[in-house]
Amino acid sequence: MKTTKLKIHNAVILGLLMAFTGAFVYAQGNGDQQYQTLEDLEDKNMVYFTKIYQITDDYPDFKYKFVYKDGVVTDVVVENVDDELERKRLEILIYDYKKNKELMKNVPTRTGIYYSVDREAEPEMGYREFYNTLYENIQYPAEAKDWGTEGNVYVQFVVKSNGEIGYMQATEDIETTQERYVEDLKKAAKKAVKATSGQWRPAYINDTPVASWAVLPVVFRIEAHPGVVQMVR
């Protein structure tokens, strides 16, 4: 008989990818063009983010480290990924993601919310306890599980300057003919994340708390032998 495993990954794997120097280069022209440049960078990063988690989901011992030269990151080295092609893809994806995060650093959107800051928002209880609690609170929708619907849900949300969670949305990379089950998984993930409102330390720019975007990958998986939850920070 199959057992059900719901795995929750640590989104800080990508939130920590910020060591490049440089400044955000605005598009020339009016404010709308400037904001569009910022949004385009974030759209690219969500693509990188999704691809990274699609690969690392199969490698629970995945690690990465940066190569520095004169205080600047020049390369990314990925470890514990056996497939050479996938390892190289991860190194490129992480490098490109990191570069974009630095380009967006401390630059607000048109609504005054930040994608990249000096210090990222994080759960007050710490990520290990946070994921354990989130794991306990998420309910795998019964009909979706019975149908065999599984995959990744990416919950994007705003952590306000007071630590409360504001606007939320979710994307996914789930393949199924039953879209209603996809929506059920997205709702379940969003509900569990929303329940942690007020339990976050906000992001900071210098010593000032600010509202920022955060993203948590939630993986719904039905497995014969559930694996260990990957904790990457």
Steps between C-alpha positions, in 0.01 A plus 500: 500500500628845415550757770467873459784741548471876483842664476565865568819656373682800639464797269803663659713286269451783257448789738863462607634524146608862521869593486542687175590866501331748272191713475162463341501633146170669425360503154523842345171682477194539719423335833293224343800383298715505813255288695460266204873432503474399865201275433677336206795413722268348759317298234833357386592416857178309557586291194849435642349427842259243359768327294738479795238330717399264224858373488594503870183316601678180389817582695433530876873544573538784251745773605653804336782740570631816343843572356627848581762721339580838650183481707278433201329170419633367171360148498264253669602144587221244549565182698318168545327507162616192310377594156763728347257677270258576782786616721615746234144620446464568873823696510383722215149543642624592848755743357243673280244513781754653735602759244140612449436518875787740539378714210164533680645556845330775702296614199124528573219401268236753406309393814803550727574131554850357456613183324857513633629670816795519739344244736225266387178439692505176701285310750548606863523137608778420254463305180539150640215537750301701248507223243416238760196704603398569141535132419267409787237755398472432128230255403551309174156536333343153503357504147825631353694229682259227391534617139879491531545873452844607617761762428633838608305803617685831535332733749596864448402744772575839650650519848397841630730720707316383815557131422148429384426332167317705242419423138553141388505312173613158387641343187575134433660247270252217541396279208145368517179497301305603808557873549271511802747283689781738413296782648440289812875454549562873452230590751638253756851643469383862520281431803789348695734787415234761584462342845857612580410870465650701785770238557752656264787740547468757222766579244739786571678763295773637724317515835152564363236224470334487158235299320647235274405208279578146610444164331467151648506184287259237630536153349206260505623149435354148532782253555556138598794603717477862616829681506644744749391862473781695335621790711723728292593845624 
